[in-house]
């Protein structure tokens, strides 16, 4: 009785027709005892460990769900950003193309051709931009085939085309006129004057024509060896005399 933890015996009555096999019962009991022995010792902390592991599983499941939701949200956001960026880039690129052609022809001649092209079959945000410039009488395969002055004027046209899309109150140009001859310097200065109503230009230059066209000059001189001095000169433009 102690083995089966039975405290009190209950006498059960059977009818005369009932049959009971002691041999089968003993065999069944022996099998059950063997199964219990095979299970080994009972872990009294099993339920506590189960509770802790269950809480851990629920915590990790919640964390995984949060990560999956965050990943989904991030992918959706990236797609929205890419879509918006692609739309904005395409619109801006088309505007720059128009301004580029306009300014290019003002710097060269009306018969000269230029174009901006996006690499075909690629994502606009990843595609390369091809700059095509064809001054009259030339058919260059690439922009590298142009002279130094022509490449500079093309770069200036593209720079101001981008500027027209989103103007700025200040613009700094550093030695952009260095490769230009006198004729191209005059065209460059005409372009600068065109935008001086809305933008203040600071031009770093050593060209006399560019300096003569400025409203003010700022330079560094050394009256004494090793002693630098900043000099500023404001140039006053004389009004043109009226014809009699």
C-alpha positions, 0 to 999 in steps of 0.5 A, spaced: 500 500 500 505 504 501 508 503 494 502 505 491 501 511 496 494 508 498 492 510 505 485 507 505 482 500 502 475 500 498 472 494 498 468 493 491 463 488 490 463 484 484 457 480 481 457 473 480 458 474 472 464 478 473 471 475 471 478 478 474 484 475 472 490 476 477 495 474 472 493 479 467 493 484 472 500 482 475 503 483 468 500 489 467 502 492 474 509 489 472 509 493 466 507 500 469 512 499 474 518 498 469 515 504 465 515 508 471 523 506 472 524 508 465 522 515 466 527 516 471 527 520 477 522 525 478 524 533 477 521 536 482 523 543 479 520 541 472 514 545 473 518 552 475 523 551 469 517 550 464 514 556 467 520 560 466 521 557 459 514 559 457 515 566 459 522 566 455 518 563 449 513 569 450 518 574 450 522 572 444 515 571 440 513 578 442 520 581 440 520 577 434 514 580 432 516 587 433 522 585 429 518 583 423 513 588 424 519 593 424 522 590 418 515 590 414 515 598 416 522 599 414 521 596 407 515 600 406 518 606 408 524 605 403 519 603 397 515 610 399 522 614 399 525 611 393 518 612 389 518 619 391 526 620 390 525 617 383 519 622 381 523 628 384 529 626 380 526 625 374 522 631 374 528 635 376 532 632 371 527 634 365 528 641 368 535 641 368 535 638 361 531 644 358 535 649 362 542 646 360 540 647 352 538 654 353 544 656 357 548 652 352 546 655 346 547 662 350 554 661 351 555 658 344 551 659 338 544 657 337 546 652 332 550 648 337 547 642 340 547 639 347 543 634 351 543 630 358 541 623 357 540 617 363 543 610 362 537 606 359 534 600 362 537 602 369 534 605 376 534 613 375 537 613 381 543 609 380 543 610 372 549 614 369 548 621 366 551 622 359 553 629 357 552 630 350 555 637 347 556 638 340 559 645 338 557 647 331 562 644 326 564 638 331 561 631 332 565 629 338 563 622 341 564 624 348 565 630 352 572 629 353 573 630 345 572 637 346 577 643 348 579 645 355 575 652 353 569 648 350 569 643 356 569 649 361 563 652 358 559 646 357 560 645 365 558 652 366 552 651 362 550 645 366 552 648 373 547 654 372 542 649 369 542 646 376 542 653 379 536 655 375 532 649 378 533 651 385 536 658 385 541 660 391 542 667 394 550 666 394 554 663 389 562 661 389 566 660 383 573 658 383 577 659 377 572 657 373 574 662 367 581 659 367 581 655 361 577 661 357 579 665 352 577 673 351 571 671 347 568 666 352 570 670 358 565 675 355 560 670 354 561 668 361 561 675 364 554 676 360 551 670 364 554 672 370 550 679 369 544 675 367 543 672 374 546 678 379 539 681 380 537 675 384 544 672 386 551 675 389 557 672 386 564 671 389 568 669 383 576 667 385 579 669 379 586 671 376 583 674 369 583 681 368 577 681 364 573 678 370 576 682 375 574 689 371 567 686 371 566 686 378 563 691 383 568 690 388 575 686 388 578 683 394 586 680 394 592 679 398 598 682 397 605 682 401 608 689 402 613 686 406 616 679 405 612 674 410 607 679 411 600 678 408 595 684 407 588 684 405 586 689 400 579 691 398 577 695 392 570 697 390 569 699 383 564 705 381 561 704 374 560 710 370 554 711 367 554 711 359 553 718 357 547 720 353 547 721 345 546 729 344 
